[in-house]
Amino acid sequence: MGLLSLGTPLPWEQAKELAHEVRQHGIEQFLHIWRNTKNRQKDRLLWGDEIEYMLISLDRKNRRARLSQRGHELLSTLQIEENEMLNKANQTGEKPDLEALWRPEFGRYMIEGTPGHPYNSSVFDLTTVEANMKRRREIVASLMREDEMILSIGSYPQLGSGDFLEPPHKANGQFSRSLFLPDEVINPHPRFHTLAGNIRERRGSKVRINMPVFHDLNTPRPFIDPSIPYDRSLFPGDKEAKEGAALPDHIYMDAMGFGMGCCCLQITLQAPNVDLARRLYDQLATVGAVMMSLSASSPIFRGYLADVDCRWNVIAAAVDDRTAEERGERPLAKDRFAIPKSRYGTIDTFLGSDDGLFKPEYNDLKLVYDHEIYRHLVNNDIDELLAKHVAHLFIRDPLVIFEELLDQDDSVSADHFENIQSTNWQNVRFKPPPPNSPIGWRVEFRPLEVQLTEFENAAFSVFTVLLARALLAFPDINFYIPVTKMDINMQRAHNRDAVFNERFYFRRSSPADGEDTVAELTANEIINGSAEFIGLVPIVQMYLDSISVEENVRRQIERYILFVRGRANGSIMTAAAWIRIFVRNHPAYKFDSVVSSEINYDLAVALDDIANGRRPAPELLGAGNTV
C-alpha cells in the first residue's frame, strides 16, 4: 500500500498548503539517492511477491458470508513474532529467520503477506515460492476461528451491498461519506482514513466509479440500480448520484474503499544496476495488459455481475483525486495542470536504457510534467527521460502528510519523495534504493490480479520473474510499442473474456520491409507465439535452455509455464470466467445480474474449498494440477 508512517495526519486544508514544500524536499531527496546510488553495480537478482487476502466470517445457519473486521486483529497478532525477531536481530546482529512478513492494507478485513526474506537469484529458489505461499495461508489459518476463512480474490462480490460486514455498521462515516460503505471497513491506521477523506476533499466531490453491468436475460434495459439511496441527505455529496454520478447500465460506487478494498498480486524485482532496472521497467510495462487478462478474477462488484473481468479501472476511479479543472471539465484557474489520467493507471512515459532500443516516438503521449522540477533535475545531471518521469510524478500533490515528519534531513531520508512516489500507482513502478540501504534499484510489476490458489499465484510470479531474467539475459529483446497503445491494451484487458476475445497491440518479432512494427495480436499469440511474434513462453524457455537447470527443477517450472500457456490458449479458464459460470448456474440466480447473499455464500464456500484442495477444479488449474 506504499509508505506507512506513524504520526498525526493533517487534514486536507492544512496539507494542501504544504504540498509545494513536500514536493521540493522530495526532489532533493531523490537527487541525494541518485548521487549516492547511480553507480551501484552487480546487485543480485533478488525478488519478492505480495499477496493480499480477505478475511471472511461465515454464518452457516443463515447462509451468509461477510467480510470480517478481525483482519486488523489478526494482523496485530501476526506481527508480534516478526517484531520480536527483528528486535532481537537488531541487538545481536543476527539475520532474522522469518517465514513471512505481514502488512496492513486499506481494508480492515485485509492482510498482506510477503516472504520473510527476498528470494535469491537461483532457479532452484523459484521452486520454493509455492510452498512459501502455502505456508503464509497456513499461518493465518492457524489464528482464525472455526467460522472464518481467508480468500485471495480480486474483489469481494458483496462489498457495499446489503449485509456484507461483520459486525455490521451503517454507511454514515465522515471520511468516505459513502452511500454504501461505512468507515469501519477502513484499516484503523491513520494513513488510510486520511487518504479516503483527503482524496474526496481534494477532488471537491466523491469519487465516481461506474462499471458496466453484465446484461443477462432478465436484466432491465436500461439498468437503473434500485439499491442506490438516491434521496439520502446526510452529506452534501449524497445528491451526486441523482445528479448524474450514477450512470444508467452501470454499477455505481462512490468511495476509495471500493478500489483499494480489492486484492492483488504484485512482484518486485531487483536489477543489477539502474540502467537494467530502466530496461525492465520499459519492457515489462508493455506486457502488463495481456498478463492482467490471463489473471482476470474480478467479475462482480457491489452485488452485481459486471461486464468486466478485472478490478484495475475500479481502483483508478476510486483514487482519482483530480479536481474538475484537472479533469478538463473547467478551464484552469486555481490548479496548475490539466491531467488526463487518475494517479492510478498505466505509465505515461518510457525511461529508456543503454540497450539502444528506445526511440522518442514511443513516448507519443503528450506528457504533463512540472517544468520547473524538470529543469532542476536536468541541471543536476539527471538525463532528460528520467527527469521527465520524475517531474511527471510530481505534478501530483501529497495526499497524506504527517505533522511529525515535515522536518527531515534530505540527505538521509526519502519520506517526502516516497510520499509522492508511492501514491502514483502505475502498472509498473520504478523504485530507487532507500537511503543507506543494501537494497538496490527495483521494478514493481503491478497489473496482475490475485489468484485463488497458491499454485496459480506461484505460476504467474515465477513466469514473470523468468521473463524479467530473459530480458536481462537477451538485451536484443524489444517489446517497445507507443505508450498510447498500452493505454488501449489496458482498457481492452478489462473486458469480459478479454483473454479470448480481444486483441492487444504488440511488437512483431521480425517485421517485413515496410511493415508496421506493431500488430494487434491475441493473448494466445503473444504468450505462445505466432508468425508475428515469437511468444513470451518460447522466450522464457530459450532462457531456461541457456542456463544450467536440474531436471526436477525444470519439471516443476514447466508446470507453471504449461499453466500460463493454458490460460492463454483457452484450455484453462480464468477465475473471472469460473465465478461468472458458477453464479449463472446457481439455482437461486434469476438471470438478472444480481448476486444475492445466498449465491455469495455458496460462492465463498466453493472458492475456499478449491483454495484448500477440497474441491477439484481442473478447469481452473489445469489437468493434473492440485492445491
ZIHUFEN-V561728 format. One record per pair of residues at least 6 apart in sequence whose ideal C-beta (glycine too) atoms are under 6 Angstrom apart, sorted by the first residue. I is the first residue (numbers start at 1). J is the second residue. Records with the same first field share a line. If there is no record, write none. Layout:
I = J / J
This chain:
1 = 105
2 = 422
3 = 418 / 422
5 = 402 / 405
7 = 402 / 404 / 405
8 = 403
9 = 190 / 194 / 400 / 402
10 = 401 / 403
12 = 198 / 201 / 202
15 = 401
18 = 401
19 = 397 / 398
22 = 398 / 416 / 419
23 = 394
25 = 410 / 416
26 = 416 / 417 / 420
27 = 373
28 = 410
29 = 410 / 414 / 416 / 417
30 = 417
31 = 380
32 = 410 / 411
33 = 432
37 = 433
38 = 274
40 = 273 / 440
41 = 273
42 = 272
43 = 270 / 272 / 440
44 = 121
45 = 121
46 = 118 / 270
47 = 119 / 269 / 465
48 = 114 / 115 / 118 / 268
49 = 267 / 461
50 = 112 / 114 / 266
51 = 113 / 152 / 265 / 457
52 = 105 / 110 / 112 / 263 / 264
53 = 111 / 150 / 152
54 = 109 / 151 / 156
55 = 68 / 71 / 109 / 150
56 = 65 / 149 / 604
57 = 66 / 68 / 148 / 166
58 = 65 / 147
63 = 598 / 601
64 = 597 / 601
65 = 600 / 601 / 604
66 = 164 / 165 / 166
67 = 109 / 165
68 = 109 / 166
69 = 108
71 = 108 / 109 / 110 / 111
72 = 108 / 187
74 = 143
75 = 102 / 104 / 111
77 = 143
78 = 102
79 = 102
82 = 98
85 = 96 / 98
86 = 96
89 = 96
98 = 116
99 = 116 / 135
100 = 113 / 116 / 136
101 = 114 / 116
102 = 113
103 = 112
104 = 187 / 189
105 = 112
106 = 187 / 192 / 260 / 261
107 = 185 / 261
108 = 185 / 187
113 = 136
115 = 132
119 = 125
123 = 549 / 553
124 = 553
126 = 462
127 = 553 / 556
129 = 458 / 461
130 = 454 / 458
133 = 454 / 457 / 458
134 = 454
140 = 150
149 = 608
151 = 607
152 = 450
153 = 297
154 = 262 / 263 / 297 / 298 / 311 / 449 / 450
155 = 262 / 298 / 301 / 311
157 = 300 / 595 / 600
158 = 164 / 303 / 600
159 = 261
160 = 180 / 181 / 302
161 = 302 / 303
169 = 182 / 184
170 = 182
171 = 178 / 180 / 181 / 182
172 = 234
173 = 182 / 183
175 = 183 / 193 / 196 / 197
176 = 183 / 196 / 255
177 = 235 / 237
178 = 254 / 255
179 = 229 / 254
181 = 255 / 257
185 = 257
186 = 192 / 193
191 = 400
194 = 400
195 = 399 / 400
196 = 256
198 = 399
199 = 256 / 321
200 = 206
202 = 321
203 = 321
204 = 323
206 = 237 / 240 / 254
207 = 317 / 318 / 320
208 = 245
209 = 253 / 258 / 314 / 317 / 318
210 = 247 / 250 / 252
211 = 251 / 301 / 306 / 308
212 = 250 / 307
213 = 223 / 249 / 251 / 304 / 593
214 = 305 / 306 / 307 / 593
216 = 591 / 593
217 = 591
218 = 590 / 591 / 592
219 = 592 / 593
222 = 248 / 249
223 = 249
224 = 248
225 = 252
228 = 241 / 246
230 = 241 / 242
232 = 238
246 = 252
251 = 301 / 302 / 304 / 306
253 = 302
256 = 318
258 = 318
259 = 314 / 315 / 318
262 = 311
263 = 450
264 = 450
265 = 448 / 450 / 457
266 = 446
267 = 445 / 461 / 464
268 = 442 / 444
269 = 443 / 468
270 = 440 / 442
271 = 277 / 280 / 441
274 = 441
275 = 353 / 354
276 = 472
277 = 441 / 443
278 = 351 / 353
279 = 353 / 355
280 = 443 / 468
281 = 351 / 428 / 430 / 443
282 = 350 / 351
283 = 471 / 479
284 = 428 / 445
285 = 347 / 427 / 428
286 = 479 / 481
288 = 427 / 447
289 = 489 / 490 / 493 / 504
290 = 504 / 523 / 526
291 = 448
292 = 310 / 447 / 493
293 = 493 / 498 / 499 / 523
294 = 499 / 567
295 = 448 / 449 / 460
296 = 309 / 310 / 449 / 574 / 576
297 = 449 / 575 / 576
298 = 310 / 311
299 = 306 / 309 / 576 / 579 / 580
300 = 595
303 = 595
304 = 593
305 = 593
307 = 496
308 = 494
309 = 496 / 576
310 = 449 / 494
313 = 494
315 = 344
316 = 342 / 344 / 345
319 = 344
320 = 342
322 = 339
323 = 335
324 = 330
325 = 332 / 335
326 = 335 / 339
328 = 338
337 = 368 / 395
339 = 368
343 = 396 / 424
344 = 425
346 = 427 / 486 / 487 / 490
347 = 426
348 = 365 / 367
349 = 363 / 367 / 388 / 389
350 = 358 / 362 / 363
351 = 385 / 389
352 = 358 / 385
355 = 475
357 = 478
362 = 480 / 482
363 = 483
364 = 482 / 483 / 484
365 = 483 / 484
367 = 392
368 = 395
369 = 388 / 391 / 392
370 = 391 / 394 / 395
373 = 391 / 394
374 = 387 / 391
377 = 387
378 = 387
393 = 420 / 424
394 = 420
396 = 420
398 = 419 / 420
399 = 423
405 = 415
408 = 415
412 = 435
414 = 434 / 435
427 = 446 / 447
428 = 443 / 445
429 = 444
431 = 442 / 444
433 = 439 / 440
445 = 464
448 = 460
451 = 457
452 = 575 / 607 / 610 / 611
453 = 611 / 627
455 = 625
459 = 560 / 563
462 = 560
463 = 560 / 564
466 = 540
467 = 536 / 540
470 = 539 / 540 / 543
471 = 477
473 = 543
479 = 507
481 = 505 / 507 / 518
485 = 505
489 = 504 / 505
492 = 498 / 502
495 = 502
499 = 523
500 = 570
503 = 520 / 522
505 = 518 / 520
506 = 521 / 526
507 = 517 / 518
508 = 517 / 519 / 532
509 = 533 / 534
511 = 517
519 = 532
521 = 532
523 = 568
524 = 568 / 569
527 = 536 / 537 / 568
528 = 535 / 537 / 565 / 568
529 = 535 / 538
537 = 561 / 565
563 = 622
566 = 572 / 622
572 = 622
573 = 619
578 = 620
582 = 603
583 = 589 / 595 / 599
586 = 599
588 = 596 / 598 / 599
609 = 615
610 = 617
613 = 627
